[in-house]
Amino acid sequence: MTTYTHTAEADIAADTLFGFLAEPRNLPRYFPQMTAAEPEGGEQVHVEAEVHGHHVDGEAWVRPDASHRRLEWGAEGPDDYHGELQIDEVSPGRSRITVSLHSVREADGDEVQRGLEQTVAVLTQTAAADDRQAQ
């Protein structure tokens, strides 16, 4: 199993960032390949994505832990894809996010790491912009 990790800071309160990320319907807003994410009850989420030119739909799971600002997720399948993120408060209005991805799939590690870093940048920017609009 291969693990990829990235940590970044964002100008958004930790609870606000966690709330944004814990809502599965927000997934397509920061994962460009994801086209839909609909909660189905409990931990189950129906997801649709465009991956390498193919439309894929399936079931995933999401486990938010608001008291620890921790979120775990995964999708059944041959790649044993799953991950977790942790949001920590750095100072009022500023947070740190650490994301880890795990998969047994053989992949270009540099490409996966770049993709992870880009996704974290997009999700923090999207959450911060959403928060500014809500104020």
Backbone as a ProteinNet text record, in pm:
[ID]
protein_1_A
[PRIMARY]
MTTYTHTAEADIAADTLFGFLAEPRNLPRYFPQMTAAEPEGGEQVHVEAEVHGHHVDGEAWVRPDASHRRLEWGAEGPDDYHGELQIDEVSPGRSRITVSLHSVREADGDEVQRGLEQTVAVLTQTAAADDRQAQ
[TERTIARY]
85.4	0	89.3	50.8	123.9	41.8	111.2	45.8	106.8	20.1	60.1	2.2	81.5	36.4	74.8	-14.2	14.5	-49.2	22.9	-27.1	-17.9	-122.1	-125.1	-203.1	-183	-258.8	-352.4	-461.7	-562.2	-618	-657.5	-718.4	-868	-903.6	-1042.5	-1045.3	-1147.5	-1159	-1167.5	-1106.2	-1099.5	-1238.5	-1330.5	-1465.2	-1538.3	-1518.1	-1582.7	-1527.6	-1397.1	-1335.4	-1382	-1384.4	-1429.3	-1574.3	-1660.4	-1801.1	-1818.1	-1740.4	-1745.1	-1702.8	-1593.4	-1540	-1623.5	-1691.8	-1772.2	-1903.4	-1940.2	-2063.3	-2030.5	-2074.1	-2038.5	-2079.3	-2189	-2232.5	-2130.2	-2036.6	-1933.6	-1818.5	-1809.1	-1696.8	-1672.7	-1774.9	-1748.4	-1696.5	-1710.2	-1662	-1510.4	-1446	-1299.7	-1227.9	-1300.5	-1242.1	-1289.2	-1204.8	-1250	-1304.8	-1254.7	-1303.3	-1437.5	-1478.1	-1604.5	-1719.4	-1824.1	-1937.5	-2059.1	-2067.1	-2180.7	-2141.7	-2200.5	-2183.1	-2311.7	-2385.7	-2514	-2516.3	-2536.3	-2548.3	-2667.5	-2648.6	-2755.1	-2800.9	-2754.9	-2790.6	-2672.3	-2658.7	-2544	-2414.5	-2319.3	-2188.5	-2182.6	-2286	-2283.7	-2307.1	-2229.4	-2241.3	-2231.5	-2327.2	-2319.1	-2234.7	-2132.2	-2043	-2038	-2016.7	-1996.1	-1876.6	-1796.5	-1675.2	-1637.9	-1554.7	-1493.1	-1346.1	-1306.4	-1170.9	-1106.2	-999.6	-925.7	-1019.4	-1112.6	-1202.6	-1321.7	-1341.2	-1452.4	-1542	-1673.6	-1768.6	-1774.1	-1755.9	-1756.2	-1857.2	-1939.2	-2024.1	-2017.6	-2031.9	-2019.5	-2055	-2021.1	-2051.1	-1921.9	-1929.1	-1816.7	-1871.5	-1782.5	-1823.7	-1746.9	-1811.6	-1752.3	-1786	-1683.4	-1702.2	-1648.5	-1736.3	-1691.8	-1691	-1591.7	-1582.8	-1564	-1676.3	-1672	-1598.2	-1608.3	-1544.3	-1391.5	-1336.4	-1190.8	-1151.6	-1251	-1230.2	-1151.9	-1197.1	-1133	-1237.3	-1193.7	-1282.4	-1208.7	-1276.5	-1222.4	-1314.9	-1260.3	-1341.1	-1275.3	-1353	-1298.2	-1399.9	-1354	-1440.5	-1401.7	-1502.9	-1478.5	-1422.8	-1341.3	-1288.6	-1149.4	-1093.2	-963.4	-845.9	-862	-751.2	-742.7	-843.6	-850.5	-818.6	-889.1	-866.7	-936.4	-860.7	-919.1	-824.1	-875.1	-793	-854.8	-782.5	-832.6	-774.1	-847.4	-796	-819.7	-734	-740.5	-730.5	-821.2	-819.1	-781	-680.2	-638.1	-642	-676.4	-677.6	-535.7	-484.3	-351.2	-363.6	-464	-496.6	-640	-703.9	-841.2	-848.2	-935.5	-951	-848.3	-761.4	-658.5	-650.8	-642.9	-640.4	-531	-502.7	-405.8	-481.2	-463.8	-526	-416.4	-430.2	-339.5	-423.8	-389.3	-462.9	-368.8	-417.3	-342.9	-429.3	-370.9	-437.3	-363.7	-439.5	-381.5	-441.4	-357.1	-406.6	-305.8	-356.8	-268.5	-240.3	-307.3	-291.2	-151.4	-94	33.9	8.9	84.1	64.4	195.4	199.6	313.1	303.8	390	385.2	395.9	479	492.5	362.8	297.6	171.5	62.6	56.3	-42.9	-17.1	108.3	142.3	104.9	136.2	98.5	-53.3	-125.1	-270.9	-326	-267.4	-309.8	-286	-169	-137	-230.1	-260.7	-352.7	-493.1	-536.8	-671.1	-682.2	-580.4	-583.4	-587.9	-511.3	-514.3	-653.4	-714.5	-846.9	-951.1	-945.1	-1048.5	-1038.7	-918.8	-908.1	-952.8	-917.5	-961.4	-1113.2	-1171	-1315.9	-1389.7	-1342.8	-1407.4	-1396.5	-1280.3	-1262.1	-1351.7	-1362.2	-1449	-1594.9	-1634.9	-1771.1	-1801.3	-1704.1	-1720.7	-1733.9	-1651.9	-1659.9	-1795.4	-1848.8	-1979	-2092	-2076.5	-2179.2	-2183.6	-2074.4	-2068	-2135.7
-117.9	0	123.2	220.6	346.5	455.8	543.5	655.5	785.9	882.4	1017.1	1112.5	1211.1	1305.4	1447.1	1540.7	1682.3	1764.7	1866.4	1958	2099.8	2177.7	2317.5	2399	2529.3	2619.6	2704.5	2748.9	2827.4	2935.3	3045.3	3157.1	3133.2	3035.8	3002.5	2931	2955.9	2893	2740.8	2670.6	2524.8	2461	2506.4	2448.3	2474.3	2591.2	2625.2	2537.6	2521.5	2437.4	2293.5	2242.1	2105.5	2089	2183.3	2175.8	2169.7	2248	2247.6	2111.2	2057.1	1931	1810.7	1819	1706.7	1690.9	1789.3	1781.9	1716.1	1590.3	1519.6	1592	1666.8	1736.4	1840.2	1880.2	1975.9	1911	1779.8	1712.3	1758.5	1767.5	1811.3	1954.8	2032.3	2170.4	2178.6	2073	2079.1	1957.5	1855.2	1744.3	1760.4	1813.4	1845.2	1725.4	1604.8	1489	1437.6	1478	1432.5	1519.1	1452.4	1525.3	1523.8	1428.5	1422.5	1346.3	1386.8	1316.6	1337.4	1229.8	1238.1	1142.6	1196.1	1108.7	1014.4	889.6	789.4	739.4	803.1	758.8	695	723.5	670.9	723.5	634.8	672.4	665.9	609.3	583.7	709.8	722.2	833.3	776	812.1	774	880.6	836.5	930.8	899.9	1006.2	993.2	1079.7	1029.2	1101.9	1069	1155.5	1132	1101.1	977	932.1	876.4	940.3	897	880	975.2	973.9	880.2	820.3	728.2	777.4	762.7	796.3	678.3	708.6	606.1	646.5	551.6	580.9	461.8	492.1	387	437	355.1	385.9	413.4	511	545.9	560.3	576	601.2	720.4	793.6	911.3	904.2	920.8	916	1043.9	1140.3	1263.6	1246.5	1304.5	1309.7	1457	1527.5	1672.1	1707.6	1625.6	1659.3	1662.8	1587.9	1588.4	1653.8	1707.6	1766.5	1670.3	1545.6	1439.9	1378.6	1349	1291.5	1175.3	1061.3	945.3	914.1	862	827.5	714.4	656.2	550.1	503.2	418.1	359.2	212.7	129.5	-12.5	-32.5	-132.6	-162.4	-219.8	-250.2	-317.5	-232.7	-99.6	-13	6.7	-40.5	-20	125.8	216.9	360.2	411.5	478.2	543.1	652.1	736.6	845.3	907.6	1003.4	1079.2	1219	1308.6	1443.6	1488.6	1576.5	1633	1784	1854.7	2001	2045.4	2129.3	2184.8	2336.7	2398.2	2543.3	2591.7	2677.7	2735.7	2860.3	2941.2	3062	3097	3188.8	3222.8	3263.8	3197.3	3229.6	3165.9	3081.4	3014.8	2868.3	2780.8	2637.8	2566.9	2446.1	2358.9	2231.7	2189.7	2066.6	1968.3	1846.5	1739.1	1629.9	1594.8	1493.9	1378.6	1256.8	1136.1	1048.5	996.5	904.4	771.8	663.8	529.7	449.4	375.7	292.3	182.8	69.1	-38.2	-26.1	66	85	135.1	78.4	126.6	257.5	360	489.7	566.8	670.9	762.7	843.8	814.1	878.2	1029.3	1081.6	1227.1	1289.2	1222	1272.4	1271.1	1164	1155.2	1264.2	1284.3	1386.1	1525.4	1555.2	1684.8	1701.7	1596.6	1602.1	1626.5	1563.2	1583.9	1728.1	1781.3	1919.6	2017.8	1993.7	2081.7	2074.5	1954.8	1938.7	2009.6	1998.1	2066.7	2217.7	2268.3	2412.4	2455.6	2379.5	2414.9	2406	2301.2	2287.5	2396.4	2437.8	2545.7	2678.2	2704.1	2827.6	2830.3	2717.7	2709.9	2728.6	2662.4	2675.7	2818.3	2882	3019.9	3115.9	3097.1	3183.9	3163.9	3040.6	3010.3	3076.5	3073	3135.4	3286.6	3349.2	3494.5	3534.4	3455.2	3485.2	3471.8	3379.4	3356.7	3469	3542.9	3647.6	3773.9
0	0	0	-80.3	-89.6	-22.2	51.7	118.8	70.3	42.5	3.1	105.8	148.5	250.9	211.1	245.6	223	333.8	380.5	482.8	429.2	455.5	411.7	513.9	511.5	598.7	514.3	577.8	506	596.7	536.7	609.7	624.3	705	733	867.6	945.3	1076.8	1061.7	1153.8	1146.6	1143.3	1227.7	1228.5	1097.5	1039.5	912.7	800.5	795.8	693.4	708.1	830.7	851.2	806.6	843.1	803.6	652.9	580.5	434.4	379.4	432.5	381.3	422.7	534.9	583.3	507.1	426.8	346.7	212.3	191.8	67.7	-59.8	-58.1	-179.7	-226.9	-141.4	-181.6	-257.9	-258.7	-325	-468.9	-553.7	-692	-702.5	-597.1	-600.1	-590.3	-539.3	-528.4	-585.8	-629.1	-705.3	-848.7	-936.6	-1072.7	-1149.7	-1123.7	-1197.5	-1145	-1024.4	-968.5	-1020	-1068.1	-1123.9	-1032.7	-939.5	-847.3	-721.3	-610.4	-482.9	-403.3	-383.8	-314.5	-196.1	-74.7	42.6	26.1	69.3	58	195.1	298.5	432.8	501.8	630.1	703.5	645.2	626.1	572.3	420.1	356.9	213.2	130.3	21.6	-72.5	-213.6	-299.2	-440.1	-510.1	-583.2	-651.5	-800.5	-878.8	-1022.4	-1059.4	-1153.4	-1191.5	-1335.3	-1390.5	-1520.6	-1492.6	-1517.3	-1485.6	-1612.4	-1654.6	-1773.7	-1892.9	-1910	-2023.9	-2011.5	-1895.4	-1874.8	-1761.9	-1782.2	-1676.6	-1578.7	-1452.7	-1348.7	-1243.1	-1199.8	-1085.3	-990.6	-863	-763.5	-625.9	-530.3	-391.3	-315.8	-228.6	-141.1	0.3	94.3	231.9	285.7	375.3	439.2	587.9	672.3	817.6	881.7	902.6	969.5	1121.2	1184.9	1331.1	1367.6	1386.9	1410.1	1538.3	1641	1768.5	1757.3	1660.7	1639.4	1506.9	1434.3	1300.9	1212.2	1209.1	1131.5	1038.4	916.8	817.4	750.8	743.4	672.7	556.9	446.3	329.6	254.2	166.1	82.7	-18.1	-107.2	-209.2	-223.7	-232.9	-254	-394.5	-408.9	-541.5	-533.8	-648.4	-653	-605	-601.3	-561.3	-410.7	-335.1	-190.3	-156.8	-224.5	-210	-84.1	1.3	118.5	167.1	255.6	306.6	429	480.6	594.1	590.5	655.9	671.5	814	857.7	992	978.7	1044.4	1045.5	1186.4	1197.5	1325.9	1318.9	1431.2	1439.2	1467.8	1380.9	1398.5	1485.4	1454.1	1528.7	1489.8	1560	1520.8	1373.3	1299.1	1157.6	1066.4	1119.8	1038.3	1079.4	979.3	1007.7	928.2	973.5	905.7	867.4	743.9	697	657	704.7	666.2	602.2	478.9	403.7	372	393.1	356.5	268.4	161	69	72.4	63.8	64.6	-50.4	-121.9	-230.7	-260.7	-305.2	-349.9	-499.9	-567.2	-711.6	-744.2	-846.9	-897.3	-970.9	-937.2	-1001.2	-1000.3	-1081.3	-1081.2	-951.8	-855.6	-724.4	-729.9	-818.2	-830.2	-880.6	-974.5	-1028.7	-921.3	-843.6	-736.1	-632.3	-594.6	-495	-545.7	-672.2	-730.4	-729.5	-765.8	-765.4	-626.8	-527.6	-389.3	-347.7	-376.9	-341	-411	-538.1	-611.6	-553.6	-519	-462.2	-328.3	-243.4	-113.7	-134.9	-231.1	-259.5	-305.3	-394.4	-445.2	-334.4	-252.6	-150	-44.4	-7	91.6	31.8	-95.2	-161.2	-177.7	-217.2	-237.5	-105.8	-0.4	130.6	182.5	165.9	212.8	134.2	3.4	-78.1	-39.2	-15.8	27.1	160.1	251.4	383	370.4	283.7	264.9	208.8	115.4	57.2	159.9	253.9	354.1	459	471	575.2	532.6
[MASK]
+++++++++++++++++++++++++++++++++++++++++++++++++++++++++++++++++++++++++++++++++++++++++++++++++++++++++++++++++++++++++++++++++++++++

